[in-house]
Structures are given as C-alpha cells and as structure tokens.
Amino acid sequence: MQLKQTALPTLKQTMNLSFGMRQSLQILMMNRMELCAYAEEQLQENPTAEAELLADGYASYDDFSNVEAGIGSLQEEMMSRIRLLDHHCDLDIAAGLLENCDARGYLKVSEHELADYLHVSIRSVRTTRDQIRSIDPKGITSLTLEECLLSQLEHDKDEQMLKKLIQNHLRDLASGRINKTADALHTTVEDVQRLFARVQKLNPMPGIQFGNEHTPYIRPDIEILNSEDGLQAVPIRYLRIVIHNFDSSNTSAEDAAFIKTKVQQARNLQQCIQLREKTLSDIIQIMIEVQADYLLGTAPRNVLSLTDLSSSLNLHPSTISRAIHDKYYEFNGNIRPVKGLLCRSMNSHSRDDVKEAVLNLIQEETAALSDQEISNLLKERGISCSRRTIAKYRSEMCLKPSHSRNASLHMQKKK
C-alpha cells in the first residue's frame, strides 16, 4: 500500500480589520493623557498637520476652546481659582493656608498658629479660609470632617436637618444606630436613611483629586451638566488636530501624492478622535438617564449592565467596555469613574438593595448576627449574597462586625 500526500482545498472564514478600524478601536480605549501623547506621536512626521493641546479653559460645547490640560498641585490649582474670584481674597493668607494642607485638603495647623506665623489677625485667617472652603472642590482648608462636609451642603429644604445629622450624629450613623438618630432628630427612619444617602455622596477628602508626587493625574472626559432639559453629557476637549492648507499646483506629482497621503492620515486621525468623543458621549448620556436620581442624590443606583447599554445603543458590550475603560466624568465638582454608573444585578436585586437589606437586618437584631447568618437570612428572602460580600458591604456602610455590635447591645441592655 502506497501512501501519498495530497493538498485538499478548505474553506475558512476570517475577518481582517483595516488599519482605520484598528486605529479607531485603539483610540477608543485611550484615556485623555494617552490620546494626547498618541496624537503628537502620529503627527511628528506629518508636515500637513499638528496636534494642538488646549490648556486655557475647561469644557467646550461648539468649539475646541476652553479646556484645561491637567491638574497641578493643590496649592497651584486652588490659587489659580482664588485669583478668579469676584471678591477680594488675601493671596498671602490663602497661600499660607494651602501650604499647610495635607493631601486630603485639611488644614494641619490651627488658625491661631497660622495667624501668629503670618502676623495677621485670626479674623483675617478665618475670613480667607471661609472663602477658600466655598470654592470647588468645596471643603479645602477644613479643620474637621464635619466642617468639610458642611461646606458642601446645598441650600435646599434638607439643609438644616443635614447640618444636625453631620454635626451631632455621624458616629451613630457609622455604628448603624439609625433608630437612635431618628428619635434624636424627631423624624422617621426612612428620612434618616435618605439623608444619610446624601451625606455619603459628599466628598470627605476634597484635596485628594489634586496631583502630587504620589498620585496620578486624573482628568474627566465628560462633564455632566444639569440643565432645564435634564442631565446632559458634554464632552471635554483637550486636543484638536489642525490641518494646514497646501498649494500643490506647483509641486511635482510625487510631492503632491505625498501631501495627499499625509493629509488623509491626519483626517483619519481627526475622525477617529471625533468618533471616540461621540461614542463616549452617547454611552454616558444613556447611563445618566438611567442613573439620574442617583446622581441627584435622591435614590440609589438602578441596575445597569453592559448588556443593557448594548441593547440601547446597538453596540457590542466589548466596545462599550473599551469606551468607558479608565474614563472619568465630572458632576457638581466631583470627578468619578464612569464605570461607577454601572450596577450589576444580584438575582434582580441591585447592590444598593442588598446593602439596604443588610442594614435593616442589623438594625432589627436583638443579638448580633454574623456575616454568614446575614447571608443565610438574605437567601431565605431570595437574595443570594456570599459571606465575603456581606462583610464588604458592611464595611462600606461603616457597620461594626458582630462581636463589636454584641458588646454595644450588652451595654444597651445594662442601661
């Protein structure tokens, strides 16, 4: 029997991405700093265009102006904002205050010590400190956590109740004593939970967003504006591609072809950047429409997954994941990751629903429940959540472990 080698034809389906598609996906994944560096690198050897970094303002709407390039140190950034104030602020005192702030934005020395050092009155230091604390991000130069949170309160119907909550009951809330707080404030448990949800949205460390030698620079790609038409996602532009006009009528055919190729490359890059902006804006607009109440502080997050966004936008979940990777949004002076607007479902229960169920069980307990016991009770109610996840959520709500709660319950019984 003789063996022979033969070549048989086979059918194989493959998909090859063009350079333009690969470049578009690559740009979609980039954060702001990576995009600026990539654009500059791509245009280094392109005489027909240049990448212009915008660094004089902040958000833009119909043009490419008014964009800030990055964050400096706390002192540099706050001093630049102080100089824009309509009313007078003593710059020497302001600089002294900011020099003595820690990374969180809290003042490390007393007003009396700073007044002695600067040879000014305590009243002048206090006045300047109040002015700084009113500038976004509010709370910089605060002396205590309570003072920092109070600086960020809005003037609305809940303001007075929130002040009492922050000034007198933060420890009780951190320990899960919701009923005690409700009795002290002469209100309902539901009201206290709603107010506490608002307090949790305040920024306890307003200075942490500023860059220093230990922290990376973070700038948002999207600003969320609260307009008459609702919440709107507005792209923040840090970069524009400037394409120069060339007269190729007096050039050789070879030079004209070279110029045409380079201009096309620059336009392709420009289109990829514009597509990145539009894709990101469309995604975040859907996200903020779903999470509007959460952003406004009136309700917990709704369940929202990549699959939900995929159905609404007719985009593949992997494309959406690439688009929001390492991206940030700004709303009311706070910068947060876009992924934080997603909320996974747990058997039709959101993360906030599970947290609320855990909180209710702990509030109603007569003997402290362990994390495993809480997990078992939730399972009986149709909520599947592991012991480790219970411990994580309890920690996020500043609730003590069972042995510490047991000690507190014994103390209450003795009283």
Sequence and secondary structure as in RCSB ss.txt:
>XXXX:A:sequence
MQLKQTALPTLKQTMNLSFGMRQSLQILMMNRMELCAYAEEQLQENPTAEAELLADGYASYDDFSNVEAGIGSLQ
EEMMSRIRLLDHHCDLDIAAGLLENCDARGYLKVSEHELADYLHVSIRSVRTTRDQIRSIDPKGITSLTLEECLL
SQLEHDKDEQMLKKLIQNHLRDLASGRINKTADALHTTVEDVQRLFARVQKLNPMPGIQFGNEHTPYIRPDIEIL
NSEDGLQAVPIRYLRIVIHNFDSSNTSAEDAAFIKTKVQQARNLQQCIQLREKTLSDIIQIMIEVQADYLLGTAP
RNVLSLTDLSSSLNLHPSTISRAIHDKYYEFNGNIRPVKGLLCRSMNSHSRDDVKEAVLNLIQEETAALSDQEIS
NLLKERGISCSRRTIAKYRSEMCLKPSHSRNASLHMQKKK
>XXXX:A:secstr
                  HHHHHHHHHHH  HHHHHHHHHHHHTT TTEEEEE  S S  SSSS         HH
HHHHHHHTT SS   HHHHHHHHHTB TTSBBSS HHHHHHHHT  HHHHHHHHHHHHTSSSTTTTBSSHHHHHH
HT  SSTTHHHHHHHHHH HHHHHTT HHHHHHHHTS HHHHHHHHHHHHTS S GGGGS BTTB     SEEEE
EETTEEEEEE   EEEEE     TTS HHHHHHHHHHHHHHHHHHHHHHHHHHHHHHHHHHHHHHTHHHHTTSS 
   B HHHHHHHHT  HHHHHHHHTT EEEETTEEEEGGGG B  BTTB HHHHHHHHHHHHHH SS   HHHHH
HHHHHTT    HHHHHHHHHHTT   HHHHHHHHHHHHH 
